[in-house]
Amino acid sequence: MHKKSSRLRWVLSLGVAATIVQPFPSIEPLREQSAVSHSAVAELPPWDGDRAGDRVMVQVTMPANASANATAISTQDAIIFNRLMQQAIDQKFYQLPMGERMQAIAQQFIGFSYQGDLLDQSSQETLKISLQQFDCVLFVETVLAMARGISRQDYSIKTFVDSIQEQRYVNGEINGYCSRLHYFSEWILHNQKQGTITDLTPSLSGVPLHKTLNFMSSNWQKYPQLAHNSANRKCIAEMEANLDSTSLRYIPHSQIRSQYAALKPGDIVAIATDIPGLDVTHTGLVYRSSQGKVGLIHAAPKRGVIVSSDLAHYVGRVDRAIGILVARPVGN
């Protein structure tokens, strides 16, 4: 592990020239720690061909007033959260447009490590949050929840934790494994219904994505909560059947670059796939550089949180990718 400046980090994207990222003043560097996953997308092996790279974590000192919801967030994660919120207050993140606020928050996690299956380490479905390690969906969820609270100048851990639950579960209620939003297209539909995001794909020349979503029920042996629980297998199959009538759209890879002008920093990007039964294999956020280039900031397998400097180029490197879905966070 190599030392890197907290003010200036080299972020290596897949097969693309290195991009120099100048984030808002970053939280202090943190020791790598184990943390406590996610949807159909996050439970897959890494499809995007990322190569191993250096990782940077952060180390912070415990403030005297640190507190945490023990059922959802660890003390160490609470420390990180409090530091980030203090930074957001000091730099008036609430004054930024929602998308720019999303990007500013996301930049603070550059170098944090990737870890799959974070939500699936227990047979019991409980709310779990990690601010030290992410899969690609957890990263998007975390940034969105923080940005929502900051927009209201509400910097409490409780609001953050509540937002994560609202975003992750059907009607914001935890009622077993099947209450979690496992397919990312379902996550988009739910959060649009909740008024949290807007699905932009139809307005960006999105074309129909014709497929039946049944990857989880067809590959139930890959999921511990399905392999060892027939009731979960049944309710997942029922959930997939309900999604069968859903109209899905995506922007073909060949059309992504033509939509750059319409994309804003912080827009949520999901990479669509031709894998049978599956909608999405990876997620991230639009990253706009100071030069106006459109990239992707995301938690990548083997790489951690990085900026890939050109969105279309990155998508072209993802195995079996056919294009993207785009959603925009709602808020001031």
C-alpha positions as CSV (number, residue, x, y, z in Angstrom):
1,M,0.0,0.0,0.0
2,H,1.5,3.3,-1.1
3,K,1.0,6.6,0.7
4,K,-1.0,9.2,-1.1
5,S,-1.8,12.9,-0.4
6,S,-5.1,13.5,1.3
7,R,-5.5,16.6,-1.0
8,L,-4.5,15.1,-4.3
9,R,-4.8,11.4,-5.4
10,W,-4.0,9.7,-8.6
11,V,-7.1,7.7,-9.6
12,L,-6.5,5.1,-12.2
13,S,-9.4,4.2,-14.5
14,L,-9.6,1.0,-16.6
15,G,-7.5,1.3,-19.6
16,V,-7.7,5.1,-19.6
17,A,-5.1,7.7,-18.8
18,A,-4.8,8.5,-15.2
19,T,-7.1,11.3,-14.0
20,I,-6.0,13.7,-11.3
21,V,-8.8,14.3,-8.9
22,Q,-8.8,17.3,-6.6
23,P,-11.5,16.6,-4.0
24,F,-12.9,18.8,-1.4
25,P,-10.5,18.7,1.6
26,S,-10.6,15.0,2.5
27,I,-11.0,13.3,5.8
28,E,-7.8,12.0,7.4
29,P,-6.3,8.7,6.1
30,L,-8.0,5.5,7.9
31,R,-6.7,2.0,8.6
32,E,-8.3,-0.7,6.6
33,Q,-10.8,-2.6,8.7
34,S,-13.2,-5.4,8.2
35,A,-16.8,-4.3,7.8
36,V,-20.1,-5.8,7.8
37,S,-24.3,-6.6,0.5
38,H,-26.7,-6.2,-1.8
39,S,-28.7,-6.8,-4.8
40,A,-28.6,-9.2,-7.7
41,V,-25.9,-6.9,-9.2
42,A,-23.7,-6.9,-6.1
43,E,-23.9,-10.6,-5.5
44,L,-22.4,-11.5,-8.9
45,P,-18.7,-12.1,-9.5
46,P,-16.9,-8.9,-10.8
47,W,-18.0,-8.8,-14.4
48,D,-16.3,-5.5,-15.3
49,G,-12.7,-6.8,-15.8
50,D,-11.1,-4.5,-13.2
51,R,-7.4,-5.2,-12.5
52,A,-6.0,-5.1,-9.0
53,G,-4.9,-1.6,-7.9
54,D,-3.7,0.3,-4.8
55,R,-6.2,1.0,-2.1
56,V,-6.2,3.9,0.4
57,M,-8.4,3.9,3.5
58,V,-8.7,6.5,6.2
59,Q,-7.9,6.7,9.9
60,V,-9.7,9.1,12.1
61,T,-9.6,9.9,15.8
62,M,-12.7,9.2,17.9
63,P,-14.6,12.4,18.8
64,A,-15.8,12.5,22.4
65,N,-19.4,12.8,21.3
66,A,-19.4,10.0,18.7
67,S,-22.5,7.8,18.8
68,A,-24.1,5.2,16.5
69,N,-27.2,3.1,16.0
70,A,-25.7,-0.2,17.1
71,T,-28.1,-2.2,14.9
72,A,-27.0,-0.5,11.7
73,I,-23.8,1.4,11.9
74,S,-20.6,0.7,13.8
75,T,-18.8,3.2,16.0
76,Q,-16.0,3.5,13.5
77,D,-18.5,4.2,10.7
78,A,-20.2,6.8,12.9
79,I,-16.8,8.6,13.3
80,I,-16.4,8.7,9.6
81,F,-20.0,10.0,9.2
82,N,-19.5,12.7,11.7
83,R,-16.3,13.9,10.1
84,L,-17.9,14.0,6.7
85,M,-20.9,15.9,8.0
86,Q,-18.7,18.4,9.8
87,Q,-16.9,18.9,6.5
88,A,-20.2,19.3,4.7
89,I,-21.2,22.0,7.2
90,D,-17.9,23.8,7.0
91,Q,-17.9,23.9,3.2
92,K,-21.7,24.6,2.9
93,F,-22.4,21.5,0.8
94,Y,-26.2,22.3,1.2
95,Q,-25.7,25.3,-1.1
96,L,-24.6,23.1,-3.9
97,P,-27.1,21.8,-6.5
98,M,-28.1,18.2,-5.7
99,G,-25.9,16.6,-8.3
100,E,-22.8,18.6,-7.5
101,R,-23.4,17.8,-3.8
102,M,-23.5,14.1,-4.7
103,Q,-20.2,14.4,-6.5
104,A,-18.6,16.3,-3.7
105,I,-19.6,13.6,-1.2
106,A,-18.6,10.8,-3.5
107,Q,-15.1,12.2,-3.9
108,Q,-14.5,11.9,-0.2
109,F,-14.6,8.1,-0.6
110,I,-12.0,7.8,-3.3
111,G,-9.6,5.1,-2.4
112,F,-11.9,3.3,0.0
113,S,-12.0,-0.4,-0.6
114,Y,-14.5,-2.7,-2.5
115,Q,-16.2,-5.6,-0.7
116,G,-19.0,-7.7,-2.1
117,D,-21.7,-9.5,-0.1
118,L,-21.7,-7.0,2.7
119,L,-25.4,-7.4,3.2
120,D,-25.5,-11.1,3.1
121,Q,-23.3,-12.2,6.0
122,S,-26.2,-13.1,8.1
123,S,-29.3,-15.3,7.5
124,Q,-31.4,-12.7,9.3
125,E,-32.3,-9.5,7.3
126,T,-31.2,-6.5,9.3
127,L,-30.2,-3.0,8.3
128,K,-26.5,-2.9,7.7
129,I,-24.4,0.1,6.7
130,S,-20.7,0.4,5.9
131,L,-18.7,3.6,5.4
132,Q,-15.4,1.8,5.3
133,Q,-16.0,-0.7,2.4
134,F,-18.6,-0.7,-0.4
135,D,-20.1,-2.7,-3.1
136,C,-21.2,-0.7,-6.1
137,V,-24.8,-0.3,-5.0
138,L,-23.9,0.5,-1.4
139,F,-21.7,3.3,-2.6
140,V,-24.6,4.9,-4.6
141,E,-27.0,4.4,-1.7
142,T,-24.6,5.9,0.8
143,V,-23.9,9.0,-1.3
144,L,-27.5,9.6,-2.1
145,A,-28.6,9.2,1.6
146,M,-26.0,11.7,2.7
147,A,-26.9,14.2,0.0
148,R,-30.6,14.0,0.9
149,G,-29.9,14.8,4.6
150,I,-27.4,17.6,3.8
151,S,-30.0,19.2,1.4
152,R,-32.2,19.7,4.4
153,Q,-29.3,20.7,6.6
154,D,-30.0,17.6,8.7
155,Y,-26.7,16.1,9.6
156,S,-27.9,13.4,12.1
157,I,-26.9,9.8,11.9
158,K,-30.6,8.8,12.5
159,T,-31.7,10.6,9.3
160,F,-28.9,9.0,7.3
161,V,-29.8,5.5,8.6
162,D,-33.5,6.1,8.0
163,S,-32.7,7.2,4.4
164,I,-30.7,4.1,3.7
165,Q,-33.6,2.0,4.8
166,E,-36.1,4.0,2.7
167,Q,-34.0,3.6,-0.3
168,R,-33.1,-0.1,0.1
169,Y,-36.4,-1.8,1.1
170,V,-39.9,-2.0,-0.4
171,N,-41.9,0.8,1.2
172,G,-38.9,1.5,3.4
173,E,-39.9,-1.5,5.6
174,I,-37.6,-4.4,6.6
175,N,-39.7,-7.6,6.4
176,G,-37.2,-10.4,5.5
177,Y,-34.8,-11.0,2.7
178,C,-37.5,-10.5,0.0
179,S,-38.3,-7.0,1.2
180,R,-34.9,-5.8,-0.1
181,L,-34.8,-4.3,-3.6
182,H,-32.5,-6.9,-5.3
183,Y,-32.7,-5.9,-8.9
184,F,-31.4,-2.4,-9.7
185,S,-34.2,-1.6,-12.1
186,E,-36.6,-2.3,-9.3
187,W,-34.5,-0.1,-7.0
188,I,-34.9,2.7,-9.6
189,L,-38.7,2.2,-9.9
190,H,-39.1,2.2,-6.1
191,N,-37.0,5.3,-5.5
192,Q,-38.7,7.2,-8.3
193,K,-42.1,6.3,-6.7
194,Q,-40.8,7.6,-3.4
195,G,-39.7,10.9,-5.0
196,T,-36.1,10.3,-4.3
197,I,-34.9,10.0,-8.0
198,T,-36.2,10.5,-11.5
199,D,-35.6,7.8,-14.2
200,L,-34.0,9.8,-17.1
201,T,-33.5,6.8,-19.4
202,P,-36.8,7.3,-21.4
203,S,-36.0,11.0,-22.0
204,L,-32.4,10.1,-23.2
205,S,-33.5,8.1,-26.2
206,G,-33.7,4.9,-24.2
207,V,-34.8,1.8,-26.1
208,P,-36.8,-1.1,-24.7
209,L,-34.8,-3.7,-22.7
210,H,-36.7,-7.0,-23.5
211,K,-35.9,-9.6,-21.0
212,T,-37.4,-11.6,-18.1
213,L,-35.8,-10.9,-14.8
214,N,-35.2,-14.3,-13.2
215,F,-31.5,-14.5,-12.5
216,M,-31.9,-15.0,-8.8
217,S,-34.5,-17.7,-8.9
218,S,-32.6,-19.4,-11.8
219,N,-29.3,-19.3,-9.9
220,W,-30.6,-19.8,-6.4
221,Q,-27.7,-22.0,-5.4
222,K,-25.4,-18.9,-5.7
223,Y,-27.3,-17.0,-2.9
224,P,-27.0,-18.4,0.7
225,Q,-30.3,-16.9,1.7
226,L,-32.0,-18.8,-1.2
227,A,-29.9,-22.0,-1.1
228,H,-30.9,-22.6,2.5
229,N,-34.4,-21.2,2.6
230,S,-37.2,-22.4,0.4
231,A,-39.6,-19.7,1.6
232,N,-37.1,-17.1,0.3
233,R,-36.8,-18.9,-3.0
234,K,-40.6,-18.7,-3.4
235,C,-41.0,-15.1,-2.5
236,I,-38.1,-14.1,-4.8
237,A,-39.7,-15.9,-7.7
238,E,-43.0,-14.1,-6.9
239,M,-41.1,-10.8,-6.8
240,E,-39.6,-11.5,-10.2
241,A,-43.0,-12.4,-11.7
242,N,-44.3,-9.0,-10.5
243,L,-41.4,-7.3,-12.3
244,D,-42.2,-9.2,-15.6
245,S,-44.7,-6.5,-16.6
246,T,-42.3,-3.7,-15.9
247,S,-41.2,-1.7,-19.0
248,L,-37.4,-1.4,-18.9
249,R,-35.3,0.9,-21.1
250,Y,-31.6,1.5,-21.6
251,I,-29.3,3.7,-23.6
252,P,-27.3,1.5,-26.0
253,H,-23.5,1.8,-25.6
254,S,-23.2,3.3,-29.1
255,Q,-25.4,6.2,-28.0
256,I,-23.9,7.0,-24.6
257,R,-21.4,9.6,-25.8
258,S,-24.2,11.5,-27.7
259,Q,-26.0,12.0,-24.3
260,Y,-23.0,13.5,-22.5
261,A,-24.4,17.0,-22.7
262,A,-27.6,15.9,-20.9
263,L,-25.8,14.2,-18.0
264,K,-25.1,16.1,-14.7
265,P,-22.6,15.3,-12.0
266,G,-24.1,12.9,-9.5
267,D,-26.5,11.3,-11.9
268,I,-26.9,7.6,-11.1
269,V,-25.6,5.2,-13.8
270,A,-26.4,1.5,-14.0
271,I,-24.7,-0.7,-16.6
272,A,-27.2,-2.9,-18.5
273,T,-26.2,-6.4,-19.4
274,D,-27.1,-9.1,-21.9
275,I,-26.7,-11.8,-19.2
276,P,-30.0,-13.8,-19.3
277,G,-32.4,-12.9,-16.5
278,L,-30.4,-10.0,-15.2
279,D,-30.8,-6.2,-15.8
280,V,-27.7,-4.6,-14.4
281,T,-24.1,-5.7,-13.4
282,H,-22.6,-2.5,-12.0
283,T,-23.5,1.0,-10.8
284,G,-21.9,4.3,-10.1
285,L,-22.3,8.1,-10.4
286,V,-21.6,10.5,-13.3
287,Y,-18.4,12.4,-12.6
288,R,-17.8,15.7,-14.4
289,S,-14.3,17.0,-14.3
290,S,-13.3,20.6,-14.2
291,Q,-12.6,20.3,-17.9
292,G,-16.1,19.1,-18.5
293,K,-15.2,15.5,-19.2
294,V,-17.8,12.9,-18.3
295,G,-16.6,9.9,-16.3
296,L,-17.8,7.5,-13.7
297,I,-17.1,7.5,-9.9
298,H,-17.8,4.1,-8.5
299,A,-16.8,1.3,-6.2
300,A,-15.1,-1.2,-8.5
301,P,-14.1,-4.8,-7.7
302,K,-10.4,-5.1,-6.8
303,R,-10.0,-1.3,-7.2
304,G,-12.1,0.3,-4.6
305,V,-13.7,3.7,-5.1
306,I,-12.2,5.2,-8.2
307,V,-12.9,7.7,-11.0
308,S,-13.0,6.2,-14.5
309,S,-12.3,9.2,-16.7
310,D,-14.6,8.4,-19.6
311,L,-18.0,6.9,-19.1
312,A,-18.6,5.4,-22.5
313,H,-15.0,3.9,-22.6
314,Y,-15.5,2.3,-19.2
315,V,-18.9,0.8,-20.2
316,G,-17.2,-0.6,-23.3
317,R,-14.7,-2.5,-21.1
318,V,-17.4,-4.1,-18.9
319,D,-18.0,-7.7,-19.9
320,R,-21.3,-8.3,-21.6
321,A,-22.5,-4.7,-21.1
322,I,-25.0,-3.3,-23.6
323,G,-25.5,0.2,-22.4
324,I,-26.7,2.2,-19.3
325,L,-29.7,3.3,-17.3
326,V,-29.6,6.8,-15.9
327,A,-31.5,8.3,-12.9
328,R,-31.2,11.7,-11.4
329,P,-31.4,12.4,-7.6
330,V,-34.3,14.7,-6.7
331,G,-33.7,17.7,-4.4
332,N,-32.3,21.2,-4.2
